[in-house]
Amino acid sequence: MKIIILGAGEVGSNLAQNLTQEASDITVVDTNSDRLRELQDRFDIRTVRGMASHPDILRQAGAEDADMLIAVTNSDEINMVACQVAYTVFNTPTKIARIRSSAYIRDDGIFRNDAMPVDVIVNPEAIVTHDIRRLIDNPGALQVMDFAEGQAQLVGIKAYYGGPLVDQELRYLRQHIPTVDTRVAAIFRKNRAIIPKGNTVIEADDEVFFIAASKDIKNVMSEMRRVEKPNKRVVIAGGGHIGEHLARTIEGRYGVRIIEHSRQRCYELSETLDRTIVLSGDASDRDLLLEENIEETDVFCAVTNDDEANIMSSMLAKSLGARKVITLINNAAYVDLIEGGTIDTVISPQQATLGSILTHIRRGDIARVHSLRRGAAEAIEAIAHGDKSSSKLIGRKIEDIDLPPGTNIGAIVRGDEVVIAHDDIVVESGDHVVLFLVDKGRIKDVEKLFQAPLSFF
């Protein structure tokens, strides 16, 4: 597959890194020669310096025979125009654009072939808002991922000393939770992936990813770690697009306060939000946090555009008694420094966006991709097609499927039913299969399993 990536920022660079591991034909376009030179030094890709929306630059990048164009520059307008040029001039089959402004997305009439021909819109703010809301709804979770329109969820938690499953083999999980069916899909121990088996023993501080029907998630979490009281009070630092969207999404269920530095923006927020209390001030102002009883706050979310401000306000809020802090960080270099310390959970817009884009790049009938652990692993929802004679999955028990090394089937969603992937479960045509991959080098082998036979068409 020949792919052109427009924009060599964090998202474009992460995409290039992920796709070069899978031996795709990649060209990156950007106006910044230093970024392009760095990418060339690190990866085996082509680069073109110039304005991403200009026809001559796209032609130089190989748009005449490209299979896909992914526009992830920092400008919505450049991304949109680039897709328009790719459609009109080069007839590029698939065009993906990152669109940040909700003003464009709210109007359903803009994105169509006879207007602005963008096939897939990726909105980072909406994705990040959804991810944070899931964490607020599930106290104690490190990450929550939806599959099959939310019927199943994959949840990451940290095992703690004295927990009911620590120092026990996974084969006894069913005895601890007899009324709920679940499966541990992967374990990360000191940044090393472990494929779970029946005799695998969970250790304290392991990151454990388990899958279950969404309705059963809270019951499983209560068995795997101490029960945390439901969240009630949320403070959001930053009243930008993400802060506003998050507040609007959760204000009906939680007591929400927004701290915003710009007084003008505070007036705008107070007019658009119904139940959220809007405070004018600096989220790293110790006196302000104390006045607002930060020690009684269940979740403090720092979502400004400034990484340093987010980190400092989160650390201050935690030191003053906030039960949990969630911090938005754009610079990947900061994540390794702070994750797992004072700050409970780091949200990376680049990683969230990456999973959404990879869904449309993967071959085979891939319904959803979640990027985990900063791209080191993936959770994939794929649809099985064909019959026993044409498919290596259908009509076979899970224990008889020749899965690539480092790959684990967690669950199958069949209609309205979530079937946890035990060895004797047989895969049927139309099943949504949820897999966990810890070896990204095997992604092509997984894609081949889900490529529909020609007779399917």
N, C-alpha and C positions, 0 to 999 in steps of 0.2 A: 504494500500500500504506500502510495506517495502522498505525503502530508506536508503542507506549508503552515508553519506557525508564525503568526504575526505578533511580535512583541517578545522581547528577551528579558522581561522582568521575572519576578519570582514564579508566576504561574507558567509562563512560557519556558523558562529554564527547567522547571520541574517536569513539564510535559516532555521536553526534549530528552531529559535524562531517562524518564520511564520508557519512552518509545524507542530510544536507541538500544535499550536492553533487549528489545523484542525485534531488532534488526529491521525496522521500518526505514523507508527512504525519507529522511527528514531534511527540510530546509527552514531556517529561521531568518526572519526579516526584522530589522530594527534600525533606528537612526543612530544608536549609540555603538560606535565601533569598538569601544573597550569591552562592552558586554559580549559582543559577537566574538571577539578575539578569545575571550575567556571560555566561551562555549566551545569554540573550535579546539582549544587546547585540551578540554576535558572530554569531549565526545567526538565521534566520527560523524559529523554532520556538515552540510553546506550552510553558509550564511550569506546574506545579501544585505548591504547597507543602503537604506533609503526609506522614503515614506511609504508605509504599508498599503495605503489606499491608491497609490499611483499605478496605472496600468503597465507602464514600462518596467516598474520595479517588480510587479507580480509576474510579468512575462519573464524577466530575468531569473526569478525564483522557480520558474517551471510550472506556472499556472496552466499552461496550455494542455498538459496531460496529468494534472494533479487529481487525485481521488478526493481529497478533502482539504478544506481551508479552515484553520482555527484562528480566529481573530481575538487576541487577548491583550491588546495594547491598553494603555491607561485611559484612552479616549473612547467613549461609547460611539461618538460620531465617526471616528476613523474606522472602528470595527464594522459599523453598519455600512459605510461607503465601500469598504474593501469587499464585503460580501456582495454588494450590488455590482461592483465591477467584475468580480469573479463569476457571477451569474450571467451578466450581460455580455461581457467580452470573451470569457473563457469557458462558459458553460460548465463550471465546476460542479460535480454531482452533490457534494455535501458541504454545507457552510455552517460553521458554529461560531457564535459571537458572544463575548462576555458583555453584557449590558447591565450597568450598575443603576442607572436612573430609573426609578419606578414610574416616572412620567411617561417614558416610552412604553413600558410594559403594560401599564393600565389600559392603554388603547389597543383593543384587539384587532383593529383594522390596519395597523402599521405593517406587521410582519407577515407578508404573503408575497407570492412570486410576482404579482403585478404591481406591487408597491415596494416594500423593502424585503428582498428575498433572503431571509435568514431561516435556515432549517431548524436550528436548535439554539435557544437562548439560554445562557447560563448567567444567573443573577447571584453573585457572591453573597450579597446582603441577605437574600431570602434563605440561602442555604445555611449560612451561619446562624441566623435567627432560629431556624428549625432545630439545628444542633444544640444550641444553648437551651432552648425550651425543653428538649428531651432530657437534658441533664438536670434541669430544675424539677421536672416532673418525676425524675427517678433519683432521689437522694442516694449518694454512695456510688453512683455509676461513673466510670471514667469516660465511657463512650457508649452511645446508643445508636444503633443503625436499624432502619426500617427495611423490610422486604415484603414483596407481594402486597403493595398498597397498605402496608402497616399491619398485615395479619400476623407476621412473625417479626421478631426483633433479635438482633445479636447485641449482647451487652458485655462490656468489659468492666471488671471490678478488680480490686486489689484484695488478695487474701490477707487476713490479719492473724497475729499470734492469738492462739486460743480459740480460733474460729471452729465451727463444727466440722468442717471438711479438711482442715489443715492436718497434715500427717496421715491422711487416709487415702486409700486407693480409689480411683474413679469408679471402679466396678460397684462400689457400695453407695453410689450417689442415689440410686433408686430407693434404697432402704431409708435414706434420710428424707426423701421427698416422695413418698409412695403415691400421692394423689396428683402429682404433676409430672409430665414427661418433659425432659430436657436433655441436652447433650453439651458437653464441653467441646468446643470446636478447636480451640488452640490455647496454649499457655506460653507466656513469655516470662523467662526467668533470667534476671540480670541481662536483659536485652538479647537473650538467646531464645529462639523459637523451639518449642517442644510440641511434637504431634501427639495428642493424647491417645493413650491406650488404656485398657482395663486396669493394668497394674501401675499406671502412672500415679505418683503420689504428689498431691498439692502441698507446696511449701509456703510458709509465711512470706509475704511480700511478692508472691507470684501475681502477675497480671493474668487473670482468667477470663477468657471470652466464652460465653455460653449462649446457646440459642434456644428459644422456646416460643410458644404462641404468646402474642402480646399480652393477652389477659392473664397469663401465668407468670410474667416477669417479676412482679413484686414478691410473689411467693418464693420463687427460686432465690432471689437476692436475699431474702430474710434467712434462708438456710446457709448461704455462702458467707455471709458477713453479719455483723451485729446490725440489728434493725435501727435505722435512723428515723427520727421523727419527721413527718412531712414538712416540707418547706412552706412557710407562710409569708415571710417578709423578704422582699428583694430590693436591693439598691443597685441602680444602673448608673455607672459613671460614663457620661458621654451621651449627648442628645442628638447625634447624627442620624444617618439613615438606619443603621443597625439598632441603635438605642431606641429610636422611635418605633421601629417595627417590632422589636422585642417587647416593649412596654404595651403596645397595642394588642399583641398576641396574648399576653399573660395577665393583663390588668383585671380581667374578669374573675381570675382564680386566686390571685395573690395580692397582698398589699405592696404596691410598687412606688418607689421614689426614683426620680431621675435627677442627677446632679450635672448641670450644664454650665460651662464657663460664660458663654455668650448670652447676655441679657435679652437681645433680640430673639435669639433662638428659643429662649425660655418662653417668651410670649407666644411664639408660634406653636410650641409643644403644648402649652396650656390650652390652646384653642382646638387642637386636633385630638388630644387624648381626653378620655372621659373620666377615668377614676384615678389616674396617676398623679401623684404630687410632684410638681416640678420645682426644683431648688436651683437658684442662681448661685454659683460659687465654684470653687476648685475642689475636685475630688481628693486631692492630696492635702487638703487643709484639715489638720488634726482636730482643731476646735469645732469645725463644721461637722465632721464625722461623729464626734462625741455628742454634739447637740442633737444629732439625729439618732442617737442611741445605737451606734454601730454594733455594740456588743450584743444587741438583740436581733441583729440581721442574720437571716439564714443563708442567703446567697448574695455576694457582692460581685457584680459583673462589670469589668472595666473594658469598654468597647469604643474608646476614642480612636482617632486616626494616628495617635502618637504612641509608639511601642513603649518608650521610656516612661511616659506618663501613666500608661496602663500598668506597667510593672510596679512603679513606685506606689501608686494609689492602692494596688492590690496588696502589696506587702504591708502597707500601713494599716489597711482595713483588717487584715488578718491579725496583726499584732495587737489591734485594739479590741479583738474579740469576735469578728465576723466568723461564722461557723464554716463557711466554704467560700472560696474566691475562684472565679472563672475569668481568665485574662485573654484578651485578643492580642495576638502577636503576629505581625507580618514578616519580620526578619527571622528567617529560619535559624540563623546562628544563635539567637537568643534562647530558642526553645530548649536546646540541650543544656544550657546553663542553669535554667530555673525550674524546669519541669521536675516534679517530685519533691521539691523543697517546700518553701513557705507557700507557694502558689499551688493550689490543688489541681486545677485543670487548665491547660493551655489550648486555645482554639486558634487554628491556623486557617485563614481564609483561602490560602493557596491550596492546602491539602483538601479542604472541603470542595473547592472548585474542581480540583484535579479528578476526584472520583466521578463527578457529574459528567465531565468531558470524556473520561475513559469509557463510560457506558456506551457512548456512540462510536468509539473507535474499535472496540473489541469485535472480532469476527465471531460468527455464530449468532444465535438468537440470545443476546445478552440484555436482560431487562434492567439491571442495576449493578453498579460497581461502587464499593466504598473503599477508599484508600486508608490504610491503617499504619500507625507508627511511622508517620512521615514518609509514606510510599514504600516502606520495606515489605509490607504484606497487603493483600487485598481480600475483600469479601465480595463474592460475585453471586448474583442471582441470574441463572440461565434457564432457558426453556428447552425441554427435550422434545424433539420431533422425530417422526418416522415410525418404524416398527422394529421387531426383533431382528429381522434380516438386514435392515439398512442402518441400524444404530448400534453403537457399542454400549448403550445405556439401557434402552427400553427392553423390558422383559427380563432383566437381570436383577438378581439380588445385589444389594450394595456391597456385600462381602466379595462378590464375584466380579465387580467392575475393576478394570485395570486403571486405577487413577495414577496420575504422575506423582513422583515423589514430592513430599511436602504439601500434598493436597488432601483435604478432608471434607467430606459431605456432612453438613450439619443438620439440614432439615429439607423436607419436600413440602411445598404448598400445593395441594390438589383441590382445586375449586375453593370452597370455604374452609377446608380442613388443613391444619398444620400437622404434618406427620414427621416426628423426630426420626432421624436417620439411623435406625438400628440395623445390624448386619442382615437381617432377614427381610427387610423392606424391599419390595420390587418396584422399580421405576416404570412409570407408565407414560405414554405419549401425552404431551401437554403439561406435564409436571413442571413446576417452577422449582428448580434445584438450587439450594443455597450452599455454596462451597467456600472454604477458607483456604487461601494460598499463602504459604510462608516463603515459597521460592518463586519469585517473579520470573525467573528464567524458564519456568515451565508453563507460562501462560498460553503459548501457542498450542501445546498439547491439550490443554483444557478447552481451548476454542474449538479444536477439531472434534472433540466429543459432542459438541452442541451445534455443529454445522448441519443444517437440514439437508437431507438427500434431495437430488434433483426432482424425484417423483413427488416431493412435498409441494413443489410449485405447480 
